[in-house]
Amino acid sequence: MQGVTVIDHPLVQHKLTIMRDKQTSTAGFRRLLREISLLLGYEVTRDLELTTKTIETPLTEMQAPTLEGKKLVFASVLRAGNGLLEGLLDLVPAARVAHIGLYRDHETLQAVEYFFKAPSDLGDRLVIVVDPMLATANSSIAAVEMLKGRGATNLRYLCLLAAPEGLARFTKAHPDVPVYTAAIDERLNEKGYIVPGLGDAGDRMYGTK
């Protein structure tokens, strides 16, 4: 699918398999999500622009590569997005953070906003939206719309799992936002959950139901 990158690194796929297993503990799931987010983060930031600066090594002066432009923004779709956020901040500690509070109405499956806080200069930064599951895409579409409303123009969407139905809806709504995911699963069930999936990522992270 155009605009969609599946990150099929063996370590990503191995860790994802353990996360899918219903026997994996809450602590294990949380740890694996943090670990896998580091690996996903390498891919979603692979083509960041570089410039050079003058430094001195213990032996000589040199022109060394460094990231160009303003710091990244990681936009976490609460609450499950925070599981990916923690690992990404290990990778890029200086990144700015946006929080987007959305929950899914279980009757309509529509996204309902309850919180939004973001840096003021989104138009000058690369914004990477993070949420483990791209299922119906209602929340992801709403999150990107909120960020664009604040001036963001350079966005990417990073998730752990995606459903074909959600991908189709998201790429139609936001064709300018590339999607990075570890896997595209078979389908959505009648309740809007990804199958085979891994259950509700937030519940598995925090031990809630």
LODODREN-252799 format. One line per 5 residues: number of its first residue (from 1); their letters; for each residue x, z, y of N, C-alpha, C, CB. Coordinates in Angstrom, 2 decimals. Each point is the difference from the previous one (the first is absolute). Glycine has a CB too. Layout:
// residues N
NUM = A = X/Z/Y/X/Z/Y/X/Z/Y/X/Z/Y | ...
***
This chain:
// residues 209
1 = MQGVT = 0.85/0.00/-1.19/-0.85/0.00/1.19/0.88/0.00/1.24/-1.84/1.23/-1.23 | 1.54/-2.12/2.16/0.82/-0.13/1.20/-0.02/1.28/0.82/-0.44/-2.46/0.02 | 1.63/2.86/0.44/0.10/1.19/0.81/0.07/1.30/-0.77/-1.21/-1.24/1.68 | 1.29/1.13/-3.02/0.05/1.20/-0.85/1.29/-0.02/-0.81/-2.54/0.09/-0.13 | 3.29/1.01/0.19/1.23/0.15/-0.77/-0.18/1.10/-1.03/1.39/-0.79/1.96
6 = VIDHP = -1.19/0.45/-3.24/-0.03/1.00/-1.07/1.42/0.44/-0.28/-2.11/-1.01/-1.01 | 2.37/2.30/1.17/1.34/0.55/-0.18/0.14/0.39/-1.47/0.12/0.85/2.42 | 0.52/-1.72/-3.19/0.03/0.16/-1.45/1.33/0.55/-0.51/-1.62/-1.87/-0.17 | 2.33/2.61/1.01/1.26/0.61/-0.44/-0.27/0.88/-1.23/0.92/-0.04/2.38 | -0.03/0.00/-3.38/-0.24/0.78/-1.23/-0.23/1.49/0.25/1.40/-1.65/-1.17
11 = LVQHK = -0.68/2.26/2.10/-0.20/1.43/0.26/-1.37/0.26/0.62/2.47/0.27/0.30 | -2.92/-1.18/0.56/-1.34/0.13/0.58/-1.05/-0.04/-1.12/0.78/-1.08/2.16 | -0.66/0.10/-3.04/-0.99/-0.16/-1.06/0.03/1.18/-0.98/0.20/-2.49/0.23 | 0.98/2.99/-0.53/0.14/1.14/-0.91/-0.67/1.24/0.59/2.15/-0.96/-0.88 | -1.85/1.25/2.14/-0.59/1.18/0.63/-1.51/-0.14/0.15/2.16/0.39/1.21
16 = LTIMR = -2.61/-1.60/-0.93/-1.43/-0.23/0.14/-0.73/0.26/-1.32/0.47/-1.68/1.79 | 0.14/1.28/-2.90/-0.60/0.25/-1.31/-0.20/1.49/-0.23/1.06/-2.07/-0.88 | -0.07/2.88/1.22/-0.12/1.45/-0.18/-1.09/0.55/0.92/2.44/0.16/-0.63 | -2.55/-0.68/1.83/-1.03/0.45/0.92/-1.40/-0.36/-0.48/1.63/-0.23/1.86 | -1.77/-0.89/-2.53/-1.31/-0.41/-0.52/-0.48/0.95/-1.11/0.54/-2.39/0.57
21 = DKQTS = 0.37/2.95/-1.34/-0.34/0.84/-1.15/-0.77/1.23/0.46/2.05/-0.81/-1.23 | -3.23/1.01/0.68/-0.83/1.13/0.43/0.60/1.35/-0.38/-1.99/-1.47/-0.21 | 2.97/1.46/-0.69/0.65/1.26/-0.38/1.07/0.44/0.99/-0.46/-0.59/-2.37 | 0.84/-0.27/3.30/1.02/0.36/0.98/-0.54/1.08/0.92/0.98/-2.32/-0.09 | -0.19/3.37/0.29/-0.44/1.16/0.77/-0.08/-0.33/1.49/1.03/1.51/-1.71
26 = TAGFR = -1.70/-0.62/2.44/-0.08/-0.16/1.46/1.40/-0.01/0.61/-2.24/1.14/0.01 | 3.08/-0.19/-0.43/1.37/0.06/0.53/0.77/-1.26/-0.34/-0.04/2.50/-0.22 | -0.12/-2.98/-1.02/0.70/-1.21/-0.41/-0.49/-1.22/0.76/0.33/0.99/-2.24 | -1.62/-1.09/2.44/-0.57/-1.12/0.74/0.52/-0.02/1.43/-2.06/0.08/-1.43 | 2.07/1.09/2.06/0.46/0.10/1.39/1.48/-0.38/0.11/-1.70/1.81/0.44
31 = RLLRE = 2.50/-1.35/-1.38/1.43/-0.31/0.01/0.24/-1.49/-0.20/0.49/2.28/-0.87 | -1.22/-2.87/-0.07/0.17/-1.43/-0.28/-0.45/-0.86/1.18/-0.33/0.48/-2.43 | -0.73/-0.05/3.11/-0.48/-0.77/1.15/1.06/-0.01/1.10/-2.38/0.59/-0.56 | 3.03/0.54/0.75/1.08/0.06/1.00/1.16/-0.89/-0.40/-0.68/2.34/0.59 | 1.04/-2.32/-1.89/1.10/-0.81/-0.49/-0.31/-1.50/0.11/0.63/1.86/-1.56
36 = ISLLL = -1.84/-2.24/1.17/-0.34/-1.41/0.00/-0.13/-0.54/1.42/-1.17/0.30/-2.17 | 0.79/0.57/3.10/-0.11/-0.44/1.39/1.36/-0.39/0.57/-1.99/1.49/0.29 | 3.05/-0.83/-0.74/1.34/-0.39/0.43/0.32/-1.42/-0.46/0.72/2.40/-0.09 | -1.05/-2.70/-1.17/0.29/-1.33/-0.54/-0.85/-1.06/0.68/0.60/1.04/-2.19 | -1.87/-0.73/2.44/-0.87/-0.94/0.71/0.48/-0.20/1.43/-1.93/0.69/-1.43
41 = GYEVT = 2.44/0.39/2.01/0.48/-0.06/1.38/1.18/-0.94/0.16/-0.79/2.31/0.30 | 1.66/-2.39/-1.31/1.12/-0.94/0.08/-0.51/-1.43/0.15/1.40/1.55/-1.41 | -2.48/-1.87/0.71/-0.50/-1.38/0.01/-0.77/-0.32/1.28/-0.13/0.09/-2.48 | -0.69/0.84/2.94/-0.82/-0.30/1.17/0.85/-0.06/1.27/-1.94/1.11/-1.12 | 3.15/-0.53/1.07/0.91/-0.03/1.16/1.19/-0.95/-0.21/-0.68/2.35/0.51
46 = RDLEL = 0.62/-3.16/-1.55/1.15/-0.83/-0.38/0.48/-0.92/1.12/-0.83/0.09/-2.32 | -0.10/-0.62/3.12/0.38/-1.00/1.00/-0.01/0.54/1.43/-0.92/-1.72/-1.53 | 1.13/3.02/1.68/0.10/0.55/1.36/1.18/-0.64/0.72/-1.03/2.18/-0.76 | 0.84/-2.39/2.06/1.04/-0.66/0.78/1.16/0.95/0.27/-1.73/-1.49/1.06 | 2.94/0.92/-1.11/1.21/0.77/0.25/0.73/-0.51/1.23/0.20/0.45/-2.45
51 = TTKTI = 0.50/0.44/3.09/0.95/-0.37/1.02/1.32/0.69/-0.36/-1.82/-0.29/1.81 | 2.79/0.28/-0.92/1.26/0.69/-0.29/0.35/0.94/1.14/0.78/-1.96/-1.37 | 0.02/2.95/1.05/0.54/0.89/1.02/1.45/0.32/-0.35/-2.29/0.97/0.47 | 3.03/-0.60/0.52/1.41/0.33/-0.20/0.14/1.44/-0.47/0.68/-1.67/1.77 | 0.00/1.85/-2.89/0.31/1.35/-0.49/1.48/0.06/-0.38/-2.39/0.32/-0.85
56 = ETPLT = 2.88/0.88/0.62/1.36/0.17/-0.50/-0.06/0.67/-1.37/0.92/0.17/2.35 | -0.40/-0.86/-3.34/0.18/0.60/-1.31/1.28/0.84/0.05/-1.21/-1.92/-1.19 | 1.53/2.66/0.14/1.28/0.73/0.00/1.22/-0.91/0.12/-1.11/1.72/-1.37 | 0.91/-3.04/1.17/1.14/-0.92/0.03/0.03/-0.92/1.21/-0.04/0.10/-2.44 | -1.14/-0.52/2.92/0.01/-0.99/1.07/-1.36/-0.08/0.68/1.76/-1.30/-1.23
61 = EMQAP = -1.80/0.55/2.32/-1.26/-0.30/0.67/-0.65/-1.21/-0.65/0.87/0.97/2.16 | -2.20/-0.99/-2.21/-0.69/-1.16/-0.59/-1.38/-0.17/0.62/1.26/0.33/-2.16 | -1.80/-1.54/1.99/-1.38/-0.28/0.33/-0.83/0.23/-1.26/0.64/-1.68/1.82 | -1.52/2.67/-1.79/-0.74/0.39/-1.20/-1.50/-0.24/0.17/1.77/1.72/-0.50 | -2.45/-2.11/-0.58/-1.44/-0.28/0.11/-0.82/1.26/0.22/0.34/-1.97/-1.47
66 = TLEGK = -1.40/1.83/2.26/-0.94/1.09/0.26/-1.36/-0.61/0.29/1.85/1.51/0.90 | -2.91/-0.75/-1.12/-1.34/-0.52/0.23/-0.21/-0.32/1.46/-0.84/1.33/-1.93 | 0.15/-2.44/2.17/-0.27/-0.44/1.36/-1.42/0.40/0.41/1.62/-1.92/-0.27 | -1.80/2.18/1.53/-1.34/0.26/0.53/-0.43/1.44/-0.15/-0.56/-2.32/-0.55 | -0.71/2.57/0.91/-0.53/1.35/-0.04/-0.25/0.45/-1.43/-1.04/-0.35/2.25
71 = KLVFA = 0.93/1.66/-2.40/-0.18/0.57/-1.33/-1.34/-0.41/-0.61/1.44/1.93/0.68 | -1.47/-1.94/-2.02/-1.21/-0.35/-0.73/-1.10/1.03/0.23/1.40/-1.15/-1.71 | -2.62/0.73/1.41/-1.12/0.92/-0.09/-0.57/-0.09/-1.41/-0.53/-0.22/2.49 | 0.41/1.35/-3.17/-0.72/0.07/-1.27/-1.38/0.55/0.32/2.13/0.35/-1.38 | -3.16/-1.10/1.05/-1.38/0.41/0.27/-0.65/0.42/-1.32/-0.16/-1.58/1.99
76 = SVLRA = -0.05/2.87/-2.15/-0.54/0.54/-1.25/-1.52/0.09/0.07/2.12/1.29/-0.35 | -2.77/-1.89/-0.65/-1.45/0.13/-0.13/-0.27/1.28/-0.78/-0.37/-2.55/0.07 | -0.16/3.55/0.62/-0.19/1.32/-0.61/-1.09/-0.06/-1.07/0.73/1.10/2.15 | -0.58/-0.27/-3.19/1.08/0.95/-0.17/1.10/-0.52/-0.92/-1.64/1.81/0.39 | 1.24/-2.73/-1.28/0.91/-0.45/-1.05/1.22/-0.73/0.55/-1.94/-0.17/-1.51
81 = GNGLL = 1.81/-0.44/2.69/1.14/-0.69/0.57/1.20/0.88/0.25/-1.61/-1.52/1.02 | 1.36/2.83/-0.87/1.10/0.92/0.25/0.96/0.09/-1.17/-1.50/1.27/1.50 | 1.02/-1.59/-2.70/0.90/0.01/-1.15/1.06/-1.07/0.11/-1.85/0.88/-1.39 | 1.48/-2.07/1.86/0.98/-1.05/0.25/0.81/0.29/1.25/-1.51/-1.65/-1.11 | 0.88/2.23/2.11/0.67/0.29/1.27/1.22/0.88/-0.19/-2.20/-0.22/1.15
86 = EGLLD = 2.09/1.24/-1.98/1.11/0.94/-0.16/1.25/-0.69/-0.52/-1.65/1.82/-0.44 | 1.50/-2.70/-0.55/1.15/-0.72/-0.52/0.56/-0.98/1.00/-0.93/0.27/-2.26 | 0.06/-0.93/3.02/0.47/-0.96/0.99/0.77/0.69/1.12/-1.96/-1.47/-0.54 | 1.55/2.68/0.89/0.73/0.74/1.03/1.36/0.48/-0.52/-2.18/0.71/1.00 | 2.30/-0.51/-2.30/1.33/0.26/-0.57/0.90/-1.20/0.21/-1.00/1.54/-1.72
91 = LVPAA = 0.40/-2.74/1.63/0.76/-1.24/0.13/0.32/-0.30/1.46/-1.10/-0.86/-2.07 | 0.12/1.10/2.96/0.16/-0.30/1.44/-0.41/1.25/0.79/-0.46/-2.52/-0.36 | 1.33/3.52/0.43/-0.38/1.27/0.61/-0.39/-0.10/1.47/1.50/1.07/-1.60 | -1.00/-2.07/2.31/-0.26/-0.11/1.43/-1.30/-0.74/0.32/2.45/0.05/0.35 | -3.16/-0.51/-1.37/-1.22/-0.77/0.24/-1.05/0.86/0.70/0.48/-1.40/-2.01
96 = RVAHI = -1.31/0.74/2.82/-1.16/0.65/0.58/-1.14/-0.01/-1.03/0.71/-0.71/2.35 | -1.70/1.57/-2.15/-1.09/0.12/-0.97/-1.35/-0.07/0.70/1.48/1.39/-1.49 | -2.37/-2.17/0.93/-1.40/-0.01/0.41/-0.83/0.56/-1.15/0.35/-2.00/1.54 | -1.41/2.71/-1.22/-0.92/0.51/-1.01/-1.39/-0.58/0.24/1.34/2.14/-0.22 | -1.92/-2.70/-0.83/-1.32/-0.61/0.08/-0.92/0.70/-0.99/0.98/-2.24/0.72
101 = GLYRD = -1.95/2.97/-0.19/-0.92/0.74/-0.86/-1.23/-0.84/-0.32/0.82/2.15/0.99 | -0.93/-2.57/-2.23/-1.15/-0.77/-0.47/-0.43/0.56/-1.35/0.76/-2.08/1.25 | -2.06/2.17/-1.47/-0.46/0.32/-1.34/-1.06/-1.02/-0.41/0.49/2.47/0.33 | -0.65/-2.62/-1.63/-0.93/-1.00/-0.52/-1.34/0.64/-0.31/1.91/-1.33/-0.94 | -2.96/0.84/1.58/-1.35/0.44/-0.33/-0.32/-0.49/-1.41/-0.73/-0.06/2.46
106 = HETLQ = 0.46/1.00/-3.38/-0.16/-0.37/-1.40/-1.30/-0.73/-0.28/1.38/1.95/-0.58 | -2.30/-1.94/1.53/-1.24/-0.77/-0.17/0.18/-1.44/0.45/-1.32/2.09/0.33 | 1.90/-2.27/0.87/0.14/-1.35/0.57/1.37/-0.62/-0.26/-1.62/0.66/1.74 | 2.60/0.17/-2.11/1.40/-0.39/-0.19/0.67/-0.43/1.31/-0.58/-0.70/-2.33 | -0.08/0.97/3.46/0.56/-0.35/1.30/0.94/1.10/0.49/-2.06/-1.35/0.53
111 = AVEYF = 3.02/0.95/0.31/0.97/0.96/0.54/-0.61/0.70/1.22/1.94/-1.41/-0.83 | -1.75/2.73/0.88/-0.48/0.82/1.11/1.21/0.64/0.67/-2.24/0.45/-1.15 | 2.40/-0.66/2.46/1.15/0.54/0.73/-0.25/1.45/0.40/0.55/-2.30/0.84 | 0.49/3.15/-1.01/-0.10/1.37/0.51/1.23/0.44/0.78/-1.47/0.51/-1.92 | 2.55/-1.31/1.92/1.20/0.39/0.74/0.88/-1.21/0.22/-0.11/2.33/-0.96
116 = FKAPS = 0.74/-2.41/2.13/0.95/-1.08/0.27/0.99/0.47/1.06/-1.72/-1.77/-0.60 | 3.00/1.77/0.24/1.07/0.40/0.92/1.19/-0.90/-0.25/-0.80/2.41/0.07 | 1.28/-3.09/0.99/1.09/-0.97/-0.16/0.87/-0.01/1.24/-1.42/-1.40/-1.53 | 2.68/0.96/1.39/0.85/-0.19/1.18/-0.64/-0.97/0.98/2.04/0.46/-1.39 | -1.71/-0.33/2.65/-0.67/-0.79/1.05/0.51/-1.43/0.10/-0.34/2.11/1.23
121 = DLGDR = 1.55/-2.38/-1.74/0.61/-1.32/0.19/0.04/-0.81/-1.29/1.38/0.97/1.84 | -2.51/-1.04/-2.54/-0.04/-0.70/-1.29/0.34/-1.48/0.13/-1.71/1.63/-0.76 | 1.41/-2.22/1.92/0.26/-1.42/0.18/1.47/-0.36/-0.02/-2.06/-0.08/1.30 | 2.92/1.07/-1.13/1.44/-0.25/0.01/0.67/0.32/-1.33/-0.02/0.50/2.42 | -0.76/-0.13/-3.42/0.59/0.48/-1.25/-0.59/-0.70/-1.22/0.38/2.21/1.09
126 = LVIVV = 0.39/-2.22/-2.18/-0.53/-0.39/-1.30/-0.77/1.19/-0.56/1.91/-1.64/-0.43 | -3.17/1.40/0.06/-0.86/1.05/-0.53/-0.26/-0.28/-1.48/-1.08/0.37/2.27 | 1.44/0.57/-3.13/-0.22/-0.13/-1.43/-1.10/0.98/-0.40/2.42/-0.73/-0.42 | -3.56/0.18/0.02/-1.14/0.81/-0.40/0.17/0.38/-1.47/-1.52/-1.14/1.69 | 1.33/2.42/-2.01/0.24/0.46/-1.37/-1.24/0.71/-0.55/2.46/0.23/0.49
131 = DPMLA = -2.86/-0.65/-1.68/-1.13/0.58/-0.72/0.17/-0.40/-1.46/-1.57/-0.09/2.05 | 1.55/1.04/-2.99/0.28/-0.37/-1.39/-0.92/-1.06/-0.59/0.85/2.27/-0.26 | -2.14/-2.26/0.63/-0.96/-0.87/-0.67/-0.65/-0.99/0.97/-0.42/1.82/-1.66 | 0.47/-3.10/1.32/-0.75/-1.03/0.71/-1.12/-0.43/-0.94/2.03/-0.80/1.37 | -3.18/1.46/-1.25/-1.10/-0.21/-0.94/-1.05/-0.93/0.60/0.40/2.27/-0.99
136 = TANSS = -1.42/-1.71/1.66/-1.00/-0.85/0.65/0.55/-0.66/1.26/-1.79/1.48/-0.90 | 2.86/-0.89/1.45/0.65/-0.45/1.25/-0.74/0.44/1.25/0.88/-1.94/-1.25 | -1.98/2.67/1.11/-0.73/0.44/1.19/0.87/0.89/0.88/-2.13/-0.15/-1.29 | 2.82/1.12/0.68/0.85/0.90/0.78/1.21/-0.72/0.57/-0.75/1.90/-1.43 | 1.36/-2.77/0.64/1.20/-0.70/0.46/-0.33/-0.95/1.15/0.98/0.18/-2.30
141 = IAAVE = -2.08/-0.88/2.20/-0.41/-0.90/1.08/-0.27/0.80/1.27/-0.98/-1.62/-1.67 | 0.27/2.75/1.53/-0.31/0.83/1.16/1.26/0.57/0.62/-2.21/0.57/-1.02 | 3.17/-0.13/0.18/1.24/0.58/0.51/0.78/-1.01/0.83/0.09/1.52/-1.99 | 0.02/-2.74/1.48/0.73/-1.04/0.73/-0.73/-0.36/1.30/0.92/-0.89/-2.17 | -2.24/0.85/2.12/-0.76/-0.28/1.22/0.25/1.07/1.06/-1.75/-1.17/-1.37
146 = MLKGR = 1.83/2.43/0.96/0.25/1.09/0.93/1.39/-0.13/0.63/-1.52/1.49/-1.35 | 2.50/-1.85/0.54/1.36/-0.16/0.50/0.11/-1.20/0.95/0.87/1.04/-2.11 | -1.52/-2.13/1.74/0.00/-1.16/0.89/-0.69/0.33/1.32/-0.01/-1.53/-1.99 | -1.03/2.37/1.92/-0.68/0.42/1.21/0.87/0.79/0.94/-2.07/0.01/-1.29 | 3.12/0.62/0.73/0.98/0.74/0.79/1.18/-0.85/0.40/-0.70/2.06/-1.17
151 = GATNL = 0.66/-3.35/0.87/1.04/-0.91/0.45/0.98/-0.47/-1.04/-0.24/1.11/2.10 | 0.14/-0.65/-3.35/0.93/-0.42/-1.05/-0.17/-1.49/-0.30/-0.03/2.33/-0.98 | 1.12/-3.04/0.90/-0.03/-1.43/-0.31/0.86/-0.36/-1.20/-0.41/-0.44/2.40 | 1.35/1.29/-2.76/0.92/-0.25/-1.10/-0.25/1.04/-1.07/1.74/-1.01/1.54 | -2.57/0.68/-2.52/-0.42/0.97/-1.01/0.29/-0.49/-1.41/-1.77/0.78/1.55
156 = RYLCL = 1.98/0.19/-2.45/0.10/-0.26/-1.43/-0.81/1.09/-0.71/2.31/-1.12/0.22 | -2.81/0.78/-1.40/-0.81/0.95/-0.75/0.67/0.27/-1.34/-2.13/-0.80/1.13 | 2.37/2.07/-1.42/0.70/0.40/-1.23/-0.91/0.89/-0.83/2.24/-0.16/1.16 | -2.45/-0.24/-2.41/-0.81/0.81/-0.91/0.63/0.01/-1.39/-2.08/-0.55/1.33 | 1.59/1.45/-2.15/0.51/0.13/-1.36/-0.75/-0.94/-0.94/0.61/2.39/0.46
161 = LAAPE = -1.93/-2.41/-0.35/-0.84/-0.85/-0.84/-0.99/-0.75/0.87/0.24/1.59/-1.94 | -0.58/-2.80/1.50/-1.01/-0.80/0.70/-0.95/-0.62/-1.01/1.62/-0.47/1.89 | -2.87/0.33/-1.47/-0.99/-0.73/-0.79/-0.14/-1.41/0.56/-1.23/2.16/-0.55 | 0.99/-3.15/-0.30/-0.15/-1.37/0.49/-1.08/-0.14/1.08/0.77/-0.79/-2.23 | -1.90/1.51/2.04/-1.09/-0.07/0.97/0.44/0.52/1.36/-1.64/0.26/-1.86
166 = GLARF = 2.37/0.86/1.85/0.46/0.58/1.25/1.04/-0.86/0.69/-0.48/2.23/-0.93 | 1.37/-2.80/0.14/1.01/-0.90/0.57/-0.64/-1.21/0.67/1.61/0.75/-1.75 | -2.60/-1.30/1.10/-0.67/-1.18/0.57/-0.67/0.36/1.33/-0.38/-0.93/-2.32 | -0.29/2.08/2.37/-0.67/0.41/1.23/1.01/0.32/1.10/-1.91/0.89/-1.36 | 2.98/-0.20/1.00/0.98/0.40/1.00/0.71/-1.21/0.59/0.32/2.17/-1.19
171 = TKAHP = 0.14/-3.08/0.35/0.74/-1.16/0.50/-0.89/-0.93/0.81/1.52/0.16/-1.98 | -2.82/-0.16/1.68/-0.92/-0.79/0.82/-0.20/0.65/1.37/-1.16/-0.81/-2.08 | 1.04/2.15/2.09/-0.22/0.72/1.26/1.25/0.04/0.87/-1.73/1.37/-1.15 | 2.88/-1.24/0.51/1.27/0.12/0.74/1.06/-0.92/-0.62/-0.56/2.39/0.61 | 0.42/-3.69/-0.46/0.95/-0.93/-0.61/1.41/0.11/0.57/-1.90/-1.53/-0.40
176 = DVPVY = 2.04/2.20/1.55/1.30/0.16/0.64/0.75/1.24/-0.48/-0.92/-1.18/1.97 | 0.32/1.94/-2.89/0.63/1.25/-0.48/0.40/-0.16/-1.45/-1.38/1.37/1.62 | 2.68/-1.51/-1.92/0.43/-0.12/-1.40/-0.21/1.29/-0.77/1.67/-1.69/0.71 | -1.97/1.55/-2.00/-0.26/1.13/-0.88/1.13/0.12/-1.01/-2.51/-0.27/0.30 | 2.98/1.49/-0.51/1.00/0.30/-1.02/-0.62/1.01/-0.96/1.95/-0.46/1.60
181 = TAAID = -1.87/0.17/-2.90/-0.59/0.89/-0.99/0.83/0.00/-1.28/-2.28/-0.42/0.97 | 2.14/1.49/-1.75/0.73/0.08/-1.26/-0.74/-0.72/-1.12/0.97/2.17/0.73 | -2.29/-2.33/-0.60/-0.77/-0.66/-1.06/-1.35/-0.45/0.52/1.17/1.38/-1.72 | -1.65/-2.50/1.18/-1.37/-0.45/0.22/-0.75/0.21/-1.31/0.69/-1.72/1.79 | -1.66/2.62/-1.78/-0.71/0.34/-1.23/-1.15/-0.97/-0.26/0.62/2.39/0.34
186 = ERLNE = -1.42/-2.09/-1.37/-1.00/-0.96/-0.49/-1.20/-0.16/0.93/0.71/0.59/-2.27 | -1.29/0.53/2.74/-1.28/-0.10/0.70/-0.38/1.36/0.58/-0.73/-1.86/-1.53 | -0.39/1.86/2.24/-0.65/1.23/0.44/-1.17/0.31/-0.94/0.68/-0.43/2.40 | -0.95/1.73/-2.62/-1.21/0.34/-0.74/-1.17/0.16/0.97/1.37/1.13/-1.80 | -2.52/-0.73/1.28/-1.21/0.07/0.83/0.09/1.09/1.07/-1.31/-0.84/-1.95
191 = KGYIV = 2.24/1.78/1.80/0.18/1.06/0.99/1.11/-0.33/0.99/-0.81/1.64/-1.68 | 1.39/-2.82/1.58/1.04/-0.41/0.93/1.38/0.53/-0.33/-1.74/-0.09/1.69 | 1.96/0.50/-2.95/1.32/0.47/-0.43/0.74/-1.14/-0.70/-0.86/2.38/-0.23 | 2.19/-2.38/0.39/0.83/-1.03/-0.62/0.11/0.25/-1.50/1.30/-0.29/2.15 | -1.48/-0.76/-2.95/0.13/0.06/-1.46/1.12/-0.93/-0.44/-2.47/0.55/-0.26
196 = PGLGD = 3.41/-0.11/-0.61/0.09/1.33/-0.61/0.42/1.11/0.95/0.55/-1.15/-2.09 | 0.18/0.84/3.15/0.28/0.95/1.06/0.75/1.25/-0.45/-2.01/-0.85/1.08 | 1.81/1.91/-0.28/0.62/1.28/-0.33/-0.90/1.16/0.46/2.29/-1.04/0.19 | -3.56/0.74/0.07/-0.91/1.02/0.50/0.07/0.09/1.51/0.26/1.26/-2.13 | -0.75/-0.16/2.66/0.03/0.23/1.44/1.37/0.57/0.36/-2.52/0.41/0.09
201 = AGDRM = 3.29/-1.17/0.70/1.39/0.41/0.29/0.05/1.33/0.75/0.66/-2.40/0.07 | -1.58/2.62/0.87/-0.01/1.26/0.74/-0.28/1.18/-0.91/-0.76/-1.23/2.01 | -0.23/1.09/-2.89/-0.31/1.09/-0.93/1.17/0.29/-0.92/-2.41/-0.64/0.10 | 3.09/-0.39/-0.55/1.11/0.21/-0.93/1.21/0.58/0.70/-0.84/-1.88/-1.39 | 1.01/1.56/2.67/1.10/0.57/0.78/-0.19/1.49/0.26/0.33/-2.22/1.05
206 = YGTK = -1.58/2.60/-0.74/-0.26/1.34/0.50/-0.76/0.88/-0.99/0.00/-0.96/2.28 | -0.32/0.42/-3.44/-0.67/0.81/-1.02/-1.44/0.32/0.34/2.19/0.94/-0.54 | -2.86/-1.87/1.24/-1.40/0.22/0.40/-0.90/-1.02/-0.70/0.74/0.92/2.25 | -2.03/-0.66/-2.23/-0.98/-0.93/-0.60/-1.25/-0.01/0.85/0.91/0.40/-2.34
***
